Amino acid sequence: MEKERPKERSNLLATKFIRFLGGRNLLFTLVILLLVACVIFMFNQVSFIFTPLQVLFEVVILPGVLAVIGYYLLRPLLAILVRWRIPRIWGILILYIAVVGVITLLVVLVYPFLRDQFTNLVQEFPEYFMKFTEKFVAFFNHSRFNDYLDKINFDYNEVVKNFTTDMVKTVKDTATNIAQGVASGITGFLSTLTGIVLSLVTVPFILFYLLKEGEKLPKFMLKVCPPRMRKEVTEIFHDMDKQISSYIQGQILVSMCIGAMVTIGFLIIGMKYALLLGFLAMITSVVPYLGPVIAITPAVIIALVTSPLMLIKLAIVWTIVQLIEGKFISPQIMGKSLSIHPITIIFVLLTAGSLFGVPGVILGIPGYAIFKVLVTHLFKLFKQRYNRYEDDVHQKYDV
């Protein structure tokens, strides 16, 4: 009897361990993971069969993403119109007319100035860059680094000269290759352009049905879920919707405020290409932390070439804009809805940018927010199961 007790105790511990991990659900999960691994292996072997699906996904992803962004931007306005007892269809049509009117107004009033400033900047930027390198060399010639570099026989003048020459050559070669590519592959170019135009044309239709029936989509998906999981799935959908809407609406508003403040500040100090640089600041501010660095780079080069006083004015304007945005605008508009640490945001942007390029940089943060919601709810379910197990065996223990 005594020899059988350790065995029984071992079986009991094993049973407790299995119960702790989920009991029969653990075996079910392992079987599912094994099946998923088999499916991935089979997919890798016959991936060529799914090429049409890949092409379809690439065609759908652009209008889908643009339609979702438009949906979250227009949904609050549509809700206001519905509260005013305007039928939903008529509210959508009113919003469409308003959006078309705003876009037309911007194209008529703002686009000519942006086009002229962009054309002038492209023509003059090589000269700006050459003057910037000359000032850079002059700075080192009169700095204490000059003596140190002479001791180690480091000719930075030659390095800067070679860098400038290589950069100009690279730009010329790139322009030549693009021209040759367009000339030789005009069919492919037209095909790509046609695909983009068709994708943009489909955006209003997708957006219309999202605004009309978007709120019914979660209810439809709940019908597919087992009844005992519908409460958790509803919470997941609600949190995802809150995270995505807060990020898209907040980031767009913050970017517009930054663009307006930068444009006004640059006009006050007499900065060249103020409208274009403000527009660039608005576009790049969609990307947190890294966007302002991209926006300020051409402005610094232009200001440094113009005069040291202009560089000081630029620094003052940029500091004021960042302080207002960080202390007042973002906390009021964005709040703490995402609750993502700045270091995490930077790592997400770098990783998503390396994997997916520019779309990854733009969509990395909302994608991470969705992933965080899923992981948070899965961990919550794990805590509930763990506490139920502790209630049965010993006592409740908060993880």
C-alpha positions as CSV (number, residue, x, y, z in Angstrom):
1,M,0.0,0.0,0.0
2,E,2.8,2.4,0.9
3,K,4.5,1.8,-2.4
4,E,1.3,2.7,-4.3
5,R,0.9,6.0,-2.5
6,P,3.9,7.8,-4.3
7,K,2.5,6.6,-7.6
8,E,-1.0,7.9,-6.7
9,R,0.5,11.2,-5.6
10,S,2.4,11.4,-8.8
11,N,-0.7,10.7,-10.8
12,L,-2.6,13.3,-8.7
13,L,0.1,15.9,-9.4
14,A,0.0,15.1,-13.0
15,T,-3.7,15.5,-13.0
16,K,-3.5,18.8,-11.2
17,F,-0.9,20.0,-13.7
18,I,-3.1,19.0,-16.6
19,R,-6.1,20.7,-14.9
20,F,-4.0,23.8,-14.4
21,L,-3.2,24.0,-18.0
22,G,-6.8,23.5,-19.1
23,G,-7.6,19.8,-18.9
24,R,-9.1,18.4,-22.0
25,N,-8.8,21.9,-23.6
26,L,-5.1,21.4,-23.4
27,L,-5.2,18.3,-25.6
28,F,-7.7,20.1,-27.9
29,T,-5.3,23.1,-28.2
30,L,-2.3,20.8,-29.0
31,V,-4.3,19.0,-31.7
32,I,-5.3,22.4,-33.2
33,L,-1.6,23.5,-33.2
34,L,-0.5,20.3,-34.8
35,L,-3.2,20.7,-37.5
36,V,-2.1,24.3,-38.0
37,A,1.5,23.2,-38.4
38,C,0.4,20.6,-41.0
39,V,-1.6,23.2,-42.9
40,I,1.4,25.6,-42.9
41,F,3.7,22.8,-44.2
42,M,1.2,21.9,-47.0
43,F,0.7,25.5,-47.9
44,N,4.5,25.9,-48.2
45,Q,4.6,22.9,-50.6
46,V,1.8,24.1,-52.9
47,S,2.0,27.9,-52.4
48,F,1.9,28.5,-56.1
49,I,-1.8,27.4,-56.1
50,F,-2.7,30.4,-54.0
51,T,-1.0,33.0,-56.2
52,P,-4.4,34.3,-57.5
53,L,-5.5,34.8,-53.8
54,Q,-2.3,36.7,-53.2
55,V,-3.0,38.9,-56.2
56,L,-6.6,39.4,-55.0
57,F,-5.3,40.4,-51.5
58,E,-2.9,42.9,-52.9
59,V,-5.6,44.4,-55.0
60,V,-8.1,44.6,-52.1
61,I,-5.8,45.7,-49.3
62,L,-5.3,49.3,-50.5
63,P,-8.9,50.3,-51.0
64,G,-9.8,48.3,-47.9
65,V,-7.4,50.2,-45.7
66,L,-8.4,53.6,-47.2
67,A,-12.1,52.8,-46.7
68,V,-11.5,51.8,-43.1
69,I,-9.7,55.0,-42.4
70,G,-12.5,57.0,-44.0
71,Y,-15.1,55.0,-42.0
72,Y,-13.5,55.9,-38.7
73,L,-13.1,59.6,-39.7
74,L,-16.7,60.0,-41.0
75,R,-18.5,57.8,-38.5
76,P,-18.7,60.4,-35.7
77,L,-20.1,63.0,-38.2
78,L,-22.6,60.5,-39.4
79,A,-23.7,59.7,-35.8
80,I,-24.3,63.5,-35.3
81,L,-26.5,63.6,-38.5
82,V,-28.4,60.5,-37.4
83,R,-29.1,62.2,-34.0
84,W,-30.5,65.1,-35.9
85,R,-33.1,62.7,-37.3
86,I,-31.5,62.7,-40.7
87,P,-31.9,59.2,-42.5
88,R,-28.7,57.3,-42.6
89,I,-28.5,57.1,-46.4
90,W,-29.1,60.9,-46.7
91,G,-26.5,61.5,-44.0
92,I,-23.9,59.5,-46.0
93,L,-24.7,61.4,-49.2
94,I,-24.3,64.7,-47.3
95,L,-20.9,63.7,-46.0
96,Y,-19.9,62.6,-49.5
97,I,-20.9,66.0,-50.9
98,A,-19.0,67.8,-48.1
99,V,-15.8,65.7,-48.6
100,V,-15.9,66.3,-52.4
101,G,-16.4,70.0,-51.8
102,V,-13.5,70.2,-49.3
103,I,-11.1,68.3,-51.6
104,T,-12.1,70.4,-54.6
105,L,-11.5,73.6,-52.6
106,L,-8.1,72.4,-51.5
107,V,-7.1,71.4,-55.0
108,V,-8.2,74.8,-56.4
109,L,-6.7,77.0,-53.6
110,V,-3.8,75.1,-52.1
111,Y,-2.5,72.7,-54.8
112,P,-1.1,75.4,-57.2
113,F,1.1,76.8,-54.3
114,L,2.3,73.4,-53.3
115,R,3.1,72.5,-56.9
116,D,5.1,75.7,-57.5
117,Q,7.0,75.4,-54.2
118,F,7.7,71.7,-54.8
119,T,9.0,72.4,-58.3
120,N,11.3,75.2,-57.0
121,L,12.6,73.1,-54.1
122,V,13.4,70.2,-56.4
123,Q,15.4,72.5,-58.7
124,E,17.2,74.4,-55.9
125,F,17.8,71.5,-53.4
126,P,21.1,70.3,-55.0
127,E,22.4,73.9,-54.5
128,Y,21.2,73.9,-50.9
129,F,22.9,70.6,-50.3
130,M,26.2,71.8,-51.8
131,K,26.1,74.9,-49.6
132,F,25.2,72.8,-46.6
133,T,28.3,70.6,-47.2
134,E,30.5,73.7,-47.6
135,K,29.3,75.0,-44.2
136,F,29.8,71.6,-42.7
137,V,33.4,71.5,-43.9
138,A,34.0,75.1,-42.8
139,F,32.7,74.2,-39.3
140,F,35.2,71.4,-39.0
141,N,38.0,73.5,-40.3
142,H,37.5,75.9,-37.4
143,S,36.7,73.3,-34.7
144,R,39.0,71.5,-32.2
145,F,38.3,68.3,-34.1
146,N,40.5,69.5,-36.9
147,D,43.7,69.0,-35.0
148,Y,42.7,65.6,-33.8
149,L,41.7,64.5,-37.3
150,D,45.1,65.8,-38.7
151,K,46.9,63.6,-36.1
152,I,45.2,60.5,-37.4
153,N,45.6,61.6,-41.1
154,F,41.9,61.7,-41.7
155,D,40.9,63.9,-44.6
156,Y,37.3,64.7,-44.0
157,N,37.3,67.2,-46.9
158,E,37.9,64.3,-49.3
159,V,35.3,62.2,-47.6
160,V,32.6,65.0,-47.9
161,K,33.6,65.6,-51.5
162,N,33.4,62.0,-52.4
163,F,30.1,61.7,-50.5
164,T,28.6,64.7,-52.4
165,T,29.9,63.4,-55.7
166,D,28.5,59.9,-55.1
167,M,25.2,61.3,-54.0
168,V,24.8,63.4,-57.1
169,K,25.8,60.5,-59.2
170,T,23.3,58.2,-57.4
171,V,20.5,60.7,-58.0
172,K,21.3,61.0,-61.7
173,D,21.6,57.3,-62.1
174,T,18.3,56.7,-60.3
175,A,16.6,59.3,-62.5
176,T,18.1,57.7,-65.6
177,N,17.0,54.2,-64.5
178,I,13.5,55.4,-63.8
179,A,13.3,57.1,-67.1
180,Q,14.6,54.0,-68.9
181,G,12.3,51.8,-66.9
182,V,9.3,53.9,-67.8
183,A,10.3,54.0,-71.4
184,S,11.0,50.3,-71.7
185,G,8.2,49.1,-69.5
186,I,5.4,51.4,-70.4
187,T,2.9,48.5,-70.4
188,G,3.8,47.5,-66.9
189,F,3.7,51.1,-65.7
190,L,0.3,51.7,-67.2
191,S,-1.0,48.4,-65.7
192,T,0.2,49.4,-62.3
193,L,-1.3,52.9,-62.7
194,T,-4.6,51.4,-63.8
195,G,-4.6,49.1,-60.8
196,I,-4.1,52.0,-58.4
197,V,-6.8,54.1,-60.1
198,L,-9.3,51.2,-60.0
199,S,-8.4,50.7,-56.3
200,L,-9.0,54.3,-55.5
201,V,-12.3,54.3,-57.5
202,T,-13.6,51.4,-55.4
203,V,-12.9,53.2,-52.1
204,P,-16.2,55.3,-52.1
205,F,-18.3,52.2,-52.7
206,I,-16.6,50.2,-49.9
207,L,-16.8,53.2,-47.6
208,F,-20.5,53.6,-48.4
209,Y,-21.4,50.1,-47.3
210,L,-19.2,50.4,-44.2
211,L,-21.0,53.5,-43.2
212,K,-24.4,52.0,-44.0
213,E,-23.9,48.6,-42.4
214,G,-20.6,48.6,-40.6
215,E,-22.3,48.4,-37.1
216,K,-24.0,45.2,-38.2
217,L,-20.7,43.4,-38.9
218,P,-19.8,42.5,-35.3
219,K,-23.3,41.1,-34.7
220,F,-23.0,39.0,-37.9
221,M,-19.7,37.6,-36.8
222,L,-21.1,36.8,-33.3
223,K,-23.5,34.4,-34.9
224,V,-20.6,32.3,-36.0
225,C,-19.1,32.1,-32.5
226,P,-20.3,29.5,-29.9
227,P,-22.8,31.0,-27.5
228,R,-20.5,30.7,-24.5
229,M,-17.8,32.7,-26.2
230,R,-20.0,35.6,-27.4
231,K,-19.5,37.7,-24.4
232,E,-15.7,37.6,-24.6
233,V,-15.8,38.1,-28.4
234,T,-18.1,41.1,-28.0
235,E,-15.6,42.7,-25.5
236,I,-12.7,42.0,-27.9
237,F,-14.6,43.7,-30.8
238,H,-15.5,46.7,-28.6
239,D,-11.9,47.2,-27.4
240,M,-10.5,46.8,-31.0
241,D,-13.0,49.3,-32.3
242,K,-12.1,51.7,-29.5
243,Q,-8.4,51.4,-30.1
244,I,-8.5,51.8,-33.9
245,S,-11.0,54.7,-33.8
246,S,-9.1,56.5,-31.1
247,Y,-5.8,56.2,-33.0
248,I,-7.0,57.1,-36.5
249,Q,-9.2,60.0,-35.4
250,G,-6.7,61.3,-32.9
251,Q,-3.6,61.0,-35.1
252,I,-5.3,62.7,-38.1
253,L,-6.4,65.6,-35.9
254,V,-3.0,65.9,-34.2
255,S,-1.3,65.8,-37.6
256,M,-3.5,68.6,-39.0
257,C,-2.8,70.8,-36.0
258,I,0.9,70.2,-36.3
259,G,0.8,71.1,-40.0
260,A,-1.2,74.3,-39.4
261,M,1.1,75.4,-36.5
262,V,4.3,74.7,-38.5
263,T,3.0,76.5,-41.6
264,I,2.0,79.6,-39.5
265,G,5.3,79.6,-37.6
266,F,7.3,79.3,-40.8
267,L,5.4,82.1,-42.4
268,I,6.0,84.3,-39.4
269,I,9.8,83.8,-39.5
270,G,9.9,84.2,-43.3
271,M,11.0,80.6,-44.0
272,K,11.1,79.7,-47.7
273,Y,8.7,76.9,-48.8
274,A,6.7,77.4,-45.6
275,L,3.5,75.9,-47.1
276,L,5.3,72.9,-48.5
277,L,7.3,72.2,-45.3
278,G,4.1,72.6,-43.2
279,F,2.3,70.1,-45.5
280,L,5.3,67.7,-45.2
281,A,5.1,68.0,-41.4
282,M,1.4,67.2,-41.4
283,I,1.9,64.1,-43.6
284,T,4.8,62.7,-41.7
285,S,3.3,63.4,-38.3
286,V,1.0,60.5,-38.9
287,V,4.0,58.4,-37.9
288,P,4.7,59.0,-34.1
289,Y,8.2,60.1,-33.0
290,L,9.9,59.3,-36.4
291,G,7.7,61.5,-38.5
292,P,8.8,64.8,-37.0
293,V,12.5,63.9,-37.6
294,I,11.7,63.3,-41.2
295,A,9.8,66.6,-41.5
296,I,12.5,68.8,-39.8
297,T,15.4,67.5,-41.9
298,P,14.9,69.5,-45.1
299,A,13.8,72.5,-43.1
300,V,17.1,72.4,-41.1
301,I,19.1,72.3,-44.4
302,I,17.3,75.2,-45.9
303,A,17.5,77.3,-42.7
304,L,21.2,76.6,-42.2
305,V,22.0,77.6,-45.8
306,T,19.8,80.7,-45.5
307,S,21.5,82.1,-42.3
308,P,22.4,81.2,-38.8
309,L,19.6,83.5,-37.5
310,M,17.0,81.6,-39.6
311,L,18.3,78.3,-38.0
312,I,17.7,79.8,-34.6
313,K,14.2,81.0,-35.6
314,L,13.5,77.5,-36.9
315,A,14.6,75.9,-33.6
316,I,12.4,78.2,-31.6
317,V,9.3,77.6,-33.8
318,W,9.8,73.8,-33.8
319,T,10.3,73.7,-30.1
320,I,7.1,75.7,-29.5
321,V,5.2,73.5,-31.8
322,Q,6.4,70.3,-30.1
323,L,5.7,71.7,-26.7
324,I,2.1,72.7,-27.6
325,E,1.6,69.3,-29.3
326,G,3.0,67.3,-26.5
327,K,1.5,69.2,-23.5
328,F,-1.9,70.3,-24.8
329,I,-3.0,68.9,-28.2
330,S,-2.1,65.2,-27.9
331,P,-3.3,64.8,-24.3
332,Q,-6.6,66.4,-25.1
333,I,-7.2,64.6,-28.4
334,M,-5.4,61.2,-28.0
335,G,-5.4,61.0,-24.2
336,K,-4.1,57.6,-23.0
337,S,-6.3,55.5,-25.2
338,L,-3.5,53.4,-26.6
339,S,-1.4,53.1,-23.5
340,I,1.7,52.1,-25.5
341,H,5.1,53.1,-24.2
342,P,7.2,55.3,-26.5
343,I,10.0,52.8,-26.7
344,T,7.5,50.1,-27.7
345,I,6.2,52.4,-30.4
346,I,9.7,53.0,-31.8
347,F,10.4,49.3,-31.9
348,V,7.1,48.5,-33.6
349,L,7.7,51.2,-36.2
350,L,11.2,50.0,-37.0
351,T,10.1,46.3,-37.2
352,A,7.0,47.0,-39.3
353,G,9.0,49.3,-41.5
354,S,11.7,46.7,-42.1
355,L,9.1,44.0,-42.9
356,F,6.5,45.9,-44.9
357,G,8.0,49.2,-45.8
358,V,6.0,52.4,-45.8
359,P,2.6,50.6,-45.3
360,G,4.1,48.9,-42.2
361,V,5.2,52.2,-40.7
362,I,1.7,53.7,-41.2
363,L,-0.2,50.6,-40.1
364,G,2.2,49.2,-37.5
365,I,0.8,51.0,-34.5
366,P,-2.9,50.2,-35.0
367,G,-1.9,46.6,-35.9
368,Y,0.1,46.4,-32.6
369,A,-2.9,47.8,-30.7
370,I,-5.2,45.1,-32.1
371,F,-2.6,42.4,-31.2
372,K,-2.4,43.9,-27.7
373,V,-6.2,43.7,-27.3
374,L,-6.1,40.0,-28.3
375,V,-3.2,39.1,-26.0
376,T,-4.8,41.0,-23.1
377,H,-8.1,39.2,-23.4
378,L,-6.4,35.8,-23.8
379,F,-4.4,36.5,-20.6
380,K,-7.6,37.6,-18.9
381,L,-9.2,34.2,-19.8
382,F,-6.1,32.4,-18.5
383,K,-6.3,34.3,-15.2
384,Q,-10.0,33.3,-14.8
385,R,-9.2,29.6,-15.4
386,Y,-6.2,29.8,-13.1
387,N,-8.3,31.3,-10.3
388,R,-11.0,28.8,-10.7
389,Y,-8.4,26.0,-10.4
390,E,-7.0,27.6,-7.2
391,D,-10.5,27.9,-5.7
392,D,-11.0,24.2,-6.3
393,V,-7.6,23.1,-4.9
394,H,-6.4,25.7,-2.4
395,Q,-7.5,29.3,-2.5
396,K,-7.8,32.1,-5.0
397,Y,-4.5,33.5,-6.1
398,D,-4.3,36.7,-8.3
399,V,-1.8,36.4,-11.1
